[in-house]
């Protein structure tokens, strides 16, 4: 993938329903606004605000059931303005912030 968008995958030891709800909460905790979600499709659409290096990113998270006790989280981060090469580093920051927030929520369980 180019600098305009990147994808990250992360396995979580949680059943689908729990992983989906915690992912929504983790996005919000990471400062990323959830704008729509579809639990049947396992899809969450979110957006981040503009920053010093980016006009913001569109984030799409997919939660897939692996088995009864495990789920796969796929996150795509796409720059709102694709020619903003300086914003490409934001993808890793988004992924790190989301996983950090998810891990924090898991500690609260």
C-alpha positions as CSV (number, residue, x, y, z in Angstrom):
1,X,0.0,0.0,0.0
2,X,1.1,3.5,-0.6
3,X,1.4,6.4,1.8
4,X,-2.2,7.4,1.3
5,X,-3.5,4.3,3.2
6,X,-2.3,1.4,5.3
7,X,-3.8,-1.6,6.9
8,X,-2.9,-3.3,10.2
9,X,-4.1,-6.6,11.6
10,X,-4.3,-7.7,15.3
11,X,-5.6,-10.9,16.8
12,X,-7.5,-10.5,20.1
13,X,-8.4,-13.3,22.5
14,X,-12.1,-12.2,22.7
15,X,-15.3,-13.4,21.3
16,X,-16.7,-11.4,18.4
17,X,-19.3,-9.4,20.2
18,X,-16.9,-8.3,23.0
19,X,-14.1,-7.5,20.5
20,X,-16.5,-5.4,18.4
21,X,-17.8,-3.4,21.4
22,X,-14.3,-2.9,22.8
23,X,-13.0,-1.8,19.4
24,X,-15.7,0.9,19.2
25,X,-14.8,2.1,22.7
26,X,-11.0,2.0,21.9
27,X,-11.5,4.2,18.8
28,X,-13.2,6.8,20.9
29,X,-10.7,6.5,23.7
30,X,-7.9,7.0,21.1
31,X,-9.5,10.3,20.1
32,X,-11.0,8.9,16.9
33,X,-14.7,9.6,16.3
34,X,-16.9,6.7,15.4
35,X,-19.4,7.9,12.8
36,X,-21.1,4.6,11.8
37,X,-21.0,0.9,12.7
38,X,-22.7,-2.3,11.5
39,X,-22.3,-5.2,14.0
40,X,-23.7,-7.7,11.5
41,X,-20.9,-6.9,9.1
42,X,-18.3,-6.3,11.9
43,X,-17.6,-2.9,10.4
44,X,-16.8,0.4,12.2
45,X,-16.3,3.7,10.3
46,X,-14.5,6.5,12.1
47,X,-12.6,9.7,11.5
48,X,-9.7,11.6,13.1
49,X,-9.3,15.3,13.3
50,X,-6.7,17.3,11.4
51,X,-3.3,17.6,13.0
52,X,-0.1,19.5,12.3
53,X,1.0,16.9,9.7
54,X,-2.4,15.7,8.3
55,X,-5.8,16.9,7.3
56,X,-7.1,13.9,9.2
57,X,-7.7,10.2,8.4
58,X,-10.7,8.0,7.7
59,X,-10.4,4.9,9.8
60,X,-12.3,1.6,9.0
61,X,-12.1,-1.2,11.4
62,X,-13.4,-4.7,10.7
63,X,-13.8,-7.3,13.4
64,X,-13.9,-10.9,12.2
65,X,-14.7,-14.0,14.3
66,X,-11.9,-16.6,14.1
67,X,-13.6,-18.9,16.6
68,X,-15.8,-18.7,19.7
69,X,-12.9,-17.2,21.8
70,X,-10.8,-15.2,19.2
71,X,-11.3,-12.4,16.8
72,X,-9.2,-10.6,14.2
73,X,-9.2,-6.9,14.1
74,X,-8.3,-5.3,10.7
75,X,-7.8,-1.5,10.7
76,X,-7.4,0.6,7.6
77,X,-6.2,4.2,8.0
78,X,-6.6,6.4,4.9
79,X,-5.5,10.1,4.6
80,X,-8.5,12.4,3.9
81,X,-6.2,14.3,1.5
82,X,-4.2,11.6,-0.3
83,X,-1.5,13.9,-1.7
84,X,-0.5,14.9,1.8
85,X,2.7,12.7,2.0
86,X,3.7,14.3,5.3
87,X,0.6,12.7,6.8
88,X,1.7,9.1,6.0
89,X,3.3,8.7,9.5
90,X,-0.2,9.2,11.0
91,X,-1.2,5.6,10.1
92,X,1.2,4.0,12.5
93,X,0.2,6.5,15.2
94,X,-3.4,5.6,14.7
95,X,-2.7,1.9,14.9
96,X,-0.6,2.3,18.0
97,X,-3.2,4.6,19.7
98,X,-6.0,2.2,18.9
99,X,-4.2,-0.9,20.2
100,X,-3.0,1.0,23.3
101,X,-6.6,2.0,24.0
102,X,-7.8,-1.5,23.4
103,X,-5.2,-2.9,25.8
104,X,-6.2,-0.3,28.4
105,X,-9.8,-1.4,28.1
106,X,-8.8,-5.1,28.5
107,X,-7.1,-4.2,31.7
108,X,-10.4,-2.8,33.0
109,X,-12.2,-6.1,32.4
